[in-house]
Amino acid sequence: MTAIGKPLDRVDGLLKVTGQARYAGEFADPDLLHGSVVSSTIARGRVVKIDASKALALPGVVMVLDHLNRPKLASYDDAFADADAADGSPFRPLYNDRVLYSGQPLALVIADNLELARHAGSLVHIEYESEAFETDLLVRQEHAHASPQTPPKPRGNFQAQWSAAAVSLDVHYSTPIEHHNPMEPHASTVLYQPDGTLHIHDKTQGPQNCQAYVQKVFGLDKSQVRIFAAFVGGAFGSGLRPQYQLPLAVMASLALKRSVRVTLTRQQMFTFGYRPRTLQRLQMGAAADGRLLALGHTAIGQTSRFEDFSEHVVEWSGMLYHCDNVQLTYKLVPLDVFTPLDMRAPGAALGVIGLECAMDELACALGMDPVQLRLINYAERNQNEDKPWSSKALRECYREGAERFGWHLRNPEPRSMREGQQLIGWGMAGGVWEAMQMKASAKARIDAQGKLTVSSATTDIGTGTYTVMTQIAAQASGVAVKDVTFLLGDSSLPTAPLQGGSFTVSSVGTAVQQACEALNAKLLKIARQTYPVFEGADTVRFEDGQLHTGDVSVSLAQLVKDSGEEALAVQVDSEPDKKREGYATATHSAVFVEVRVDEDLGTIHVSRVVSAVAAGRVVNPKMARSQILGGVVWGIGMALHEETQVDHQLGRYMNHSLAEYHIPVNADIGDIDVLFVEEHDEIVNALGSKGVGEIGIVGVAAAVANAVYHATGKRVRDFPITLDKVL
Ligand code: MOS
């Protein structure tokens, strides 16, 4: 019986489509109070006075919390950090009178219902003392400082090789601020228990991260805080850190000894982390035959004044191609803004735009096919780490992707392919993402009915975790999929890392597999003690909920009964595979894109995408394909639509709503073809699965940009590529 590799439907699908899946802001309590956040309208300065008298005068308004009347907190005066914290001092809501950015939460109105709370919030009058501020990365780029997380040291002699190269280029790209905008806004429902403990339904990618945070901030014991996140309506990184609605809801709940819910509005979804704006410079030097002799990648990103957010923007340029003379530089500019936050393929989604657009420009300068240029410079080792790859089927991605797309029919000349008014462009790019593995624990429990329950404190942010963990457990235990239940999203379950970084299958999946194997060992021991036929049996197998040897079998349910226990359970703590140590591990992709650009109007339509992905063993091709589809759609958005626009006079976002923050809609998306190439990897982890959460987005924006160039002959290096820039 093989459960792994099957395109199983989502095991939680029925709950979702019938509305039975409940999200953080949907849990009821007869006594529930509702909070509404009042946000700062200035970008920097001080709160002089908060006048809440008009709000408090309304019947049903219970309280207005601000920095002066909030409850005393245990560790607001010390640094506290969470599992995905940036360097520096985390933002502390309602800490003091300082205003650090526009949109900062300054007060929380608590009322009997949400409408009243929001109306009352509009009546809270705040007096400010404004100070000069700067939110524009361009203006402050000369003040960039080195990131605390430094890229790999230079290798070879970049400068000399670059200056002497037969063909060289020096190009600048920029990418805008982007916001995660998951469909479900952030929300925390704090259910105040009769014994004073807190049950909190939170929108998060890591319930234990939020539990530790609440514990530390409020000086509570672990047993007093339990965090649930059974369903998460998208996150993309926005739930990696506890967001401010969580401490605000807890503050109110503890102050009032009542249950409290705080949900953020869509506008307020723009008042915390985001993908930072970057300015990038790519310098490449190549021999006439296409060999890369020198590669320099400099990126400047923005951060806040209170934390240094860093991500891997330039690293990819030192590993995707073979090059002996490499210089990577990454700097940060502190601005009067909130700290950025990891967002799907953090760093890679940005840096690979610069790298892969520059590779296309180099191919044009050399008069060489862009796929050919990449093959000439294929990296057999990860030169950043000086390690061989555990596996790397990128050549197969190029080949199979090109074949599926029909790349050989491409006329390399820009503006050479058209249909009436439509200029047709074909572009491609490569992608890379890490294949990480973290420590994780899981518990497997089988009852006397043969039902298996496996659990771990991970989350399913829409990725399909419930489903793939069910498959991994079924495969490892020999219990039928229908008899397996996977539990997640509860801080009281065995320890799991944040769901992120594409490492949930490799980390939690490995723990699930090991827990099931350990449970089987326990069942086998009982069989050997109970049935003579199993006593000396060399070969046994677990299949269809039975233990077999030869043509004898006994059901696992019977073995549980034989044990005299109600159920048998095993918990394991799994570690990253030791075999990984000598290797570099990554997923790779090749993306091929067709765009149609209206010659008169400059409108760009992405009519076809082929994404070929090498990610090791695919646990569920349906879920995995969905992950890649989502990534491709987002990559198209990065190329053509997404941009959080800032009014730098006000230090404030202008398009903070889904009406004005542009993302692709169905009409923007053409055919997307996803293919997974064969990749066998026994080193990356016991499952051989690398994870597909992020690789789908990487390289897509560059492939679209390269296709736009091929269609029009125009390079737009300032993202997104809107029609005004193309015309
Ligand atoms: Mo992802 S940015 O690791 O949630």
Boltz pocket constraint, residues with backbone or C-beta under 6 A from the ligand:
constraints:
  - pocket:
      binder: B
      contacts: [[A, 205], [A, 235], [A, 236], [A, 237], [A, 238], [A, 240], [A, 342], [A, 343], [A, 344], [A, 345], [A, 346], [A, 499], [A, 500], [A, 501], [A, 502]]
      max_distance: 6.0
